[in-house]
Amino acid sequence: MKLAKSLGKVVVAEGVESKETAIILKDLQCDYIQGNWFIEPKPIDRLIPYIHQHMFEVEEQNEAVNH
């Protein structure tokens, strides 16, 4: 991560599956995380309805990492 940051790159961590991992990555100044902890993969025709239905849950997960 330090190498990427020293080169001015944006760091994305893939495969994040727990709150603990998300917190560690935040502490290491990772720019973005993705993985099944946030949302499991979905086909596009189910993704938009899912986001509308569950968008507040994702916001709560983000708040849990930031506090």
KELOGU-620226 format. One record per atom (N, C-alpha, C): residue in one letter; chain; atom name; z, x negated, y. Coordinates in pm, whole numbers, plus 50000, padded with zeros to 5 digits. Each point is the difference from the previous one (the first is absolute). Layout:
! residues N
<a; A; CA; <Z; X; Y>>
...
END
This chain:
! residues 67
<m; A; N; <50000; 49917; 49882>>
<m; A; CA; <50000; 50083; 50118>>
<m; A; C; <50000; 49912; 50125>>
<k; A; N; <50078; 49892; 49998>>
<k; A; CA; <50005; 49912; 50117>>
<k; A; C; <49862; 49940; 50029>>
<l; A; N; <49928; 49963; 49896>>
<l; A; CA; <49867; 49943; 50019>>
<l; A; C; <49907; 50100; 50067>>
<a; A; N; <49998; 50122; 49949>>
<a; A; CA; <49913; 50103; 50058>>
<a; A; C; <50037; 50026; 50145>>
<k; A; N; <50129; 50011; 50028>>
<k; A; CA; <50045; 50024; 50138>>
<k; A; C; <49963; 49884; 50091>>
<s; A; N; <50014; 49876; 49949>>
<s; A; CA; <49966; 49884; 50083>>
<s; A; C; <49852; 49994; 50032>>
<l; A; N; <49919; 50065; 49919>>
<l; A; CA; <49856; 50007; 50024>>
<l; A; C; <49960; 50125; 50078>>
<g; A; N; <50101; 50079; 50041>>
<g; A; CA; <49973; 50120; 50079>>
<g; A; C; <49947; 50116; 49918>>
<k; A; N; <50026; 49998; 49871>>
<k; A; CA; <49951; 50106; 49912>>
<k; A; C; <50100; 50114; 49988>>
<v; A; N; <49948; 50117; 49970>>
<v; A; CA; <50083; 50116; 49971>>
<v; A; C; <50032; 49997; 49851>>
<v; A; N; <50125; 50024; 49964>>
<v; A; CA; <50042; 49993; 49860>>
<v; A; C; <50021; 50142; 49945>>
<v; A; N; <49937; 50028; 49885>>
<v; A; CA; <50014; 50127; 49931>>
<v; A; C; <50055; 49971; 49861>>
<a; A; N; <50112; 50061; 49965>>
<a; A; CA; <50057; 49986; 49866>>
<a; A; C; <49958; 50121; 49917>>
<e; A; N; <49942; 49974; 49886>>
<e; A; CA; <49958; 50108; 49911>>
<e; A; C; <50096; 50010; 49883>>
<g; A; N; <50009; 50118; 49943>>
<g; A; CA; <50079; 50020; 49880>>
<g; A; C; <50149; 50019; 50025>>
<v; A; N; <50036; 50044; 50119>>
<v; A; CA; <50141; 50022; 50032>>
<v; A; C; <50047; 50127; 49928>>
<e; A; N; <50103; 49984; 49918>>
<e; A; CA; <50044; 50113; 49918>>
<e; A; C; <50146; 50036; 50019>>
<s; A; N; <50068; 49938; 50098>>
<s; A; CA; <50140; 50035; 50022>>
<s; A; C; <50038; 49979; 50146>>
<k; A; N; <50103; 50072; 50042>>
<k; A; CA; <50053; 49986; 50135>>
<k; A; C; <50050; 49856; 50022>>
<e; A; N; <50063; 49944; 49898>>
<e; A; CA; <50054; 49865; 50012>>
<e; A; C; <49890; 49898; 50030>>
<t; A; N; <49888; 50013; 49930>>
<t; A; CA; <49886; 49910; 50024>>
<t; A; C; <49945; 50020; 50139>>
<a; A; N; <49989; 50125; 50044>>
<a; A; CA; <49950; 50029; 50135>>
<a; A; C; <50091; 49937; 50106>>
<i; A; N; <50130; 50006; 49980>>
<i; A; CA; <50094; 49941; 50096>>
<i; A; C; <49986; 49849; 50004>>
<i; A; N; <49988; 49937; 49884>>
<i; A; CA; <49981; 49854; 49995>>
<i; A; C; <49873; 49961; 50074>>
<l; A; N; <49892; 50072; 49975>>
<l; A; CA; <49873; 49969; 50066>>
<l; A; C; <50009; 50020; 50151>>
<k; A; N; <50071; 50103; 50043>>
<k; A; CA; <50020; 50022; 50144>>
<k; A; C; <50077; 49883; 50060>>
<d; A; N; <50105; 49955; 49929>>
<d; A; CA; <50079; 49887; 50048>>
<d; A; C; <49917; 49872; 50008>>
<l; A; N; <49900; 49989; 49914>>
<l; A; CA; <49911; 49884; 50002>>
<l; A; C; <49887; 50015; 50101>>
<q; A; N; <50002; 50110; 50075>>
<q; A; CA; <49903; 50031; 50105>>
<q; A; C; <49860; 50029; 49946>>
<c; A; N; <49996; 50065; 49884>>
<c; A; CA; <49874; 50048; 49946>>
<c; A; C; <49950; 50113; 50091>>
<d; A; N; <49872; 49998; 50032>>
<d; A; CA; <49946; 50099; 50094>>
<d; A; C; <49984; 50139; 49940>>
<y; A; N; <49949; 50007; 49878>>
<y; A; CA; <49975; 50128; 49935>>
<y; A; C; <50036; 49990; 49853>>
<i; A; N; <50046; 50113; 49945>>
<i; A; CA; <50023; 50006; 49856>>
<i; A; C; <49933; 50125; 49945>>
<q; A; N; <49961; 49990; 49875>>
<q; A; CA; <49943; 50116; 49932>>
<q; A; C; <50042; 49994; 49855>>
<g; A; N; <50002; 50115; 49938>>
<g; A; CA; <50037; 50004; 49860>>
<g; A; C; <50053; 50136; 49959>>
<n; A; N; <50034; 50010; 49874>>
<n; A; CA; <50043; 50128; 49945>>
<n; A; C; <50133; 50048; 50054>>
<w; A; N; <50078; 49914; 50064>>
<w; A; CA; <50125; 50047; 50060>>
<w; A; C; <49970; 50103; 50108>>
<f; A; N; <49892; 49981; 50073>>
<f; A; CA; <49962; 50095; 50104>>
<f; A; C; <49927; 50120; 49942>>
<i; A; N; <49897; 49974; 49925>>
<i; A; CA; <49919; 50108; 49943>>
<i; A; C; <49915; 49943; 49887>>
<e; A; N; <49994; 50072; 49891>>
<e; A; CA; <49916; 49956; 49888>>
<e; A; C; <49854; 50030; 50034>>
<p; A; N; <49906; 49928; 49939>>
<p; A; CA; <49858; 50024; 50028>>
<p; A; C; <49960; 50144; 49969>>
<k; A; N; <49916; 50055; 50085>>
<k; A; CA; <49952; 50137; 49982>>
<k; A; C; <49850; 50005; 50029>>
<p; A; N; <49929; 50090; 49932>>
<p; A; CA; <49860; 50021; 50035>>
<p; A; C; <49991; 50060; 50141>>
<i; A; N; <49895; 49970; 50069>>
<i; A; CA; <49986; 50039; 50141>>
<i; A; C; <50014; 50151; 50020>>
<d; A; N; <49953; 50080; 49906>>
<d; A; CA; <50009; 50146; 50018>>
<d; A; C; <50144; 50051; 49992>>
<r; A; N; <50092; 49920; 49947>>
<r; A; CA; <50141; 50039; 49996>>
<r; A; C; <50084; 49925; 50103>>
<l; A; N; <49941; 49897; 50060>>
<l; A; CA; <50077; 49917; 50092>>
<l; A; C; <50037; 50072; 50129>>
<i; A; N; <49904; 50062; 50067>>
<i; A; CA; <50026; 50065; 50129>>
<i; A; C; <50103; 50112; 49986>>
<p; A; N; <49985; 50091; 49902>>
<p; A; CA; <50105; 50103; 49984>>
<p; A; C; <50137; 49938; 49971>>
<y; A; N; <50002; 49893; 49922>>
<y; A; CA; <50128; 49935; 49969>>
<y; A; C; <50063; 49944; 50126>>
<i; A; N; <49921; 49935; 50083>>
<i; A; CA; <50053; 49943; 50125>>
<i; A; C; <50057; 50109; 50088>>
<h; A; N; <49930; 50110; 50014>>
<h; A; CA; <50050; 50110; 50082>>
<h; A; C; <50132; 50054; 49947>>
<q; A; N; <50011; 50007; 49869>>
<q; A; CA; <50120; 50057; 49938>>
<q; A; C; <50118; 49903; 50005>>
<h; A; N; <49974; 49870; 49989>>
<h; A; CA; <50108; 49903; 49981>>
<h; A; C; <50013; 49897; 50112>>
<m; A; N; <49934; 50020; 50112>>
<m; A; CA; <50000; 49895; 50103>>
<m; A; C; <50139; 49968; 50053>>
<f; A; N; <50090; 50094; 50001>>
<f; A; CA; <50135; 49972; 50050>>
<f; A; C; <50079; 49913; 49902>>
<e; A; N; <49972; 50012; 49871>>
<e; A; CA; <50067; 49915; 49902>>
<e; A; C; <49962; 49853; 50021>>
<v; A; N; <49874; 49973; 50029>>
<v; A; CA; <49955; 49863; 50026>>
<v; A; C; <50068; 49947; 50125>>
<e; A; N; <50012; 50083; 50102>>
<e; A; CA; <50069; 49958; 50123>>
<e; A; C; <50145; 49966; 49970>>
<e; A; N; <50066; 50078; 49914>>
<e; A; CA; <50139; 49973; 49963>>
<e; A; C; <50012; 49868; 49926>>
<q; A; N; <49902; 49968; 49913>>
<q; A; CA; <50001; 49873; 49929>>
<q; A; C; <49985; 49885; 50100>>
<n; A; N; <49913; 50016; 50097>>
<n; A; CA; <49982; 49896; 50102>>
<n; A; C; <50128; 49980; 50078>>
<e; A; N; <50067; 50109; 50037>>
<e; A; CA; <50126; 49989; 50073>>
<e; A; C; <50107; 49931; 49917>>
<a; A; N; <50001; 50027; 49869>>
<a; A; CA; <50100; 49936; 49912>>
<a; A; C; <49980; 49849; 49997>>
<v; A; N; <49877; 49954; 50006>>
<v; A; CA; <49973; 49857; 50001>>
<v; A; C; <50037; 49938; 50134>>
<n; A; N; <49979; 50074; 50106>>
<n; A; CA; <50023; 49946; 50135>>
<n; A; C; <50145; 50005; 50044>>
<h; A; N; <50086; 50061; 49920>>
<h; A; CA; <50142; 50009; 50040>>
<h; A; C; <50086; 49922; 49907>>
END
